[in-house]
Amino acid sequence: MPKRVRKLQVAELYRSRPCVVCGARQNTCGDHIKTFGSGGECVHENMWALCPRHHLEKGNMGLQTFVRSYPQLEAHLRSKGWEYDGFTEKWIRITDQGWDD
């Protein structure tokens, strides 16, 4: 299956799911935890639902600051296999190929 089709299928699964920050369901979208432009994959471990407001906010402030602003997101990230690395001060995910930051 072409990569673009797979990406759209995974992202589509997150439409109308509640925003992980505020719980809103209207116009939510699948957002990459590690951005697609930074090499983030289109896999469930790297996706969550965000409403337009929080999607824009995450884009403007970056993942580290976004998660610090909403501490409840730490548990959500950990449930998807992410860990906070205090040395690099980044959220990382352990994969079959090693760690993904």
VOBA-1610 file (N, C-alpha, C; in pm, whole numbers, padded with zeros to 5 digits, always signed):
BEGIN
Met+00085-00118+00000Met+00000+00000+00000Met+00089+00124+00000Pro+00058+00220-00086Pro+00138+00343-00090Pro+00138+00415+00045Lys+00250+00477+00077Lys+00268+00544+00206Lys+00163+00651+00230Arg+00131+00729+00126Arg+00031+00836+00142Arg-00106+00780+00177Val-00144+00669+00116Val-00275+00607+00145Val-00276+00558+00289Arg-00167+00493+00334Arg-00158+00444+00471Arg-00168+00560+00570Lys-00100+00670+00539Lys-00105+00788+00626Lys-00248+00840+00638Leu-00318+00850+00528Leu-00455+00901+00531Leu-00547+00807+00608Gln-00528+00676+00593Gln-00612+00580+00663Gln-00592+00590+00814Val-00469+00599+00860Val-00443+00609+01003Val-00497+00742+01057Ala-00469+00852+00989Ala-00516+00983+01034Ala-00669+00989+01038Glu-00734+00924+00943Glu-00880+00924+00936Glu-00942+00859+01060Leu-00873+00763+01118Leu-00924+00695+01238Leu-00938+00790+01357Tyr-00870+00903+01353Tyr-00871+00996+01466Tyr-00972+01109+01449Arg-01035+01118+01334Arg-01139+01220+01315Arg-01256+01191+01408Ser-01306+01292+01471Ser-01419+01285+01563Ser-01390+01211+01693Arg-01266+01171+01715Arg-01230+01122+01848Arg-01213+01244+01936Pro-01230+01230+02065Pro-01215+01347+02152Pro-01072+01399+02155Cys-01058+01529+02157Cys-00927+01592+02170Cys-00864+01544+02300Val-00737+01505+02294Val-00670+01452+02414Val-00649+01560+02521Val-00667+01686+02485Val-00650+01794+02582Val-00783+01835+02643Cys-00881+01870+02559Cys-01005+01928+02611Cys-01129+01840+02594Gly-01118+01733+02517Gly-01232+01644+02499Gly-01328+01683+02388Ala-01303+01796+02322Ala-01391+01838+02212Ala-01390+01732+02101Arg-01503+01714+02036Arg-01513+01615+01927Arg-01530+01680+01790Gln-01564+01806+01787Gln-01591+01873+01661Gln-01461+01909+01589Asn-01450+01866+01465Asn-01337+01898+01377Asn-01202+01847+01427Thr-01199+01744+01512Thr-01070+01692+01556Thr-01002+01622+01439Cys-00871+01613+01448Cys-00794+01548+01343Cys-00684+01464+01405Gly-00632+01373+01326Gly-00518+01294+01370Gly-00393+01378+01359Asp-00323+01393+01469Asp-00200+01472+01473Asp-00085+01380+01504His+00027+01401+01436His+00148+01325+01465His+00212+01380+01593Ile+00242+01293+01687Ile+00311+01335+01808Ile+00450+01384+01769Lys+00527+01299+01702Lys+00651+01344+01638Lys+00608+01384+01497Thr+00630+01506+01460Thr+00577+01557+01334Thr+00621+01474+01214Phe+00535+01471+01116Phe+00563+01399+00992Phe+00689+01456+00926Gly+00703+01588+00931Gly+00819+01654+00872Gly+00950+01621+00942Ser+00942+01578+01068Ser+01061+01538+01143Ser+01085+01388+01137Gly+01010+01322+01049Gly+01028+01177+01035Gly+00930+01094+01114Gly+00831+01157+01174Gly+00730+01084+01250Gly+00648+00993+01159Glu+00628+00872+01204Glu+00556+00774+01123Glu+00406+00786+01141Cys+00333+00730+01046Cys+00187+00724+01053Cys+00147+00592+01117Val+00176+00580+01245Val+00139+00462+01323Val+00063+00509+01446His-00020+00423+01500His-00103+00462+01613His-00021+00513+01732Glu+00098+00460+01752Glu+00181+00503+01864Glu+00229+00647+01847Asn+00218+00701+01726Asn+00263+00836+01698Asn+00149+00931+01662Met+00026+00891+01696Met-00089+00973+01660Met-00176+00997+01783Trp-00243+01112+01782Trp-00346+01141+01881Trp-00443+01240+01818Ala-00559+01254+01878Ala-00660+01346+01827Ala-00646+01482+01894Leu-00647+01586+01813Leu-00644+01723+01865Leu-00751+01805+01794Cys-00815+01893+01870Cys-00910+01988+01811Cys-00826+02095+01740Pro-00888+02175+01653Pro-00812+02277+01580Pro-00733+02372+01672Arg-00792+02412+01784Arg-00724+02505+01877Arg-00595+02443+01932His-00604+02319+01979His-00486+02256+02040His-00386+02208+01935His-00434+02180+01815His-00343+02144+01705His-00255+02265+01671Leu-00316+02379+01661Leu-00241+02503+01633Leu-00147+02536+01748Glu-00197+02521+01870Glu-00115+02551+01987Glu+00009+02461+01991Lys-00008+02330+01968Lys+00107+02238+01967Lys+00205+02278+01858Gly+00154+02314+01741Gly+00241+02356+01631Gly+00321+02481+01663Asn+00260+02572+01735Asn+00328+02697+01770Asn+00431+02681+01881Met+00403+02593+01977Met+00493+02584+02093Met+00585+02463+02093Gly+00557+02363+02012Gly+00639+02243+02010Gly+00592+02142+02114Leu+00628+02018+02094Leu+00580+01909+02179Leu+00620+01924+02325Gln+00746+01955+02352Gln+00793+01960+02492Gln+00713+02063+02573Thr+00699+02183+02521Thr+00626+02288+02592Thr+00478+02255+02600Phe+00424+02197+02492Phe+00282+02160+02489Phe+00251+02061+02601Val+00333+01958+02614Val+00309+01857+02718Val+00328+01916+02857Arg+00425+02005+02874Arg+00442+02071+03005Arg+00320+02156+03039Ser+00255+02212+02938Ser+00137+02296+02961Ser+00014+02214+03000Tyr+00012+02087+02961Tyr-00101+01998+02988Tyr-00047+01867+03046Pro-00020+01865+03178Pro+00045+01749+03239Pro-00028+01617+03219Gln-00159+01619+03196Gln-00232+01494+03174Gln-00186+01423+03047Leu-00118+01494+02959Leu-00070+01433+02835Leu+00046+01338+02859Glu+00117+01353+02970Glu+00227+01263+03000Glu+00178+01118+03007Ala+00069+01095+03076Ala+00015+00959+03088Ala-00028+00906+02951His-00084+00993+02870His-00126+00951+02736His-00005+00910+02652Leu+00100+00990+02656Leu+00221+00956+02581Leu+00281+00824+02632Arg+00288+00809+02762Arg+00344+00686+02818Arg+00263+00564+02776Ser+00131+00579+02766Ser+00046+00466+02725Ser+00072+00426+02579Lys+00130+00515+02502Lys+00163+00487+02362Lys+00310+00448+02344Gly+00381+00428+02455Gly+00519+00383+02447Gly+00624+00493+02447Trp+00585+00615+02475Trp+00679+00727+02480Trp+00734+00741+02621Glu+00859+00786+02631Glu+00924+00813+02759Glu+00992+00949+02750Tyr+00998+01017+02865Tyr+01070+01144+02866Tyr+01214+01117+02902Asp+01305+01161+02817Asp+01449+01146+02840Asp+01502+01278+02896Gly+01532+01278+03025Gly+01580+01400+03091Gly+01713+01449+03038Phe+01794+01359+02984Phe+01925+01400+02932Phe+01910+01487+02807Thr+01828+01439+02711Thr+01806+01517+02588Thr+01691+01614+02602Glu+01614+01600+02711Glu+01494+01681+02734Glu+01396+01669+02619Lys+01376+01544+02575Lys+01281+01515+02467Lys+01199+01392+02503Trp+01082+01384+02441Trp+01003+01263+02448Trp+01055+01169+02340Ile+01081+01044+02378Ile+01131+00945+02283Ile+01042+00820+02288Arg+01046+00746+02180Arg+00969+00621+02172Arg+01064+00511+02130Ile+01064+00402+02204Ile+01149+00289+02171Ile+01078+00206+02063Thr+01148+00178+01954Thr+01093+00099+01845Thr+01184-00021+01819Asp+01146-00106+01726Asp+01229-00220+01687Asp+01363-00174+01632Gln+01368-00054+01575Gln+01490-00002+01515Gln+01574+00079+01614Gly+01531+00089+01739Gly+01601+00171+01837Gly+01508+00276+01891Trp+01562+00386+01940Trp+01473+00491+01993Trp+01448+00598+01888Asp+01330+00655+01897Asp+01281+00753+01801Asp+01253+00881+01878Asp+01326+00989+01846Asp+01300+01114+01920Asp+01229+01216+01837
//
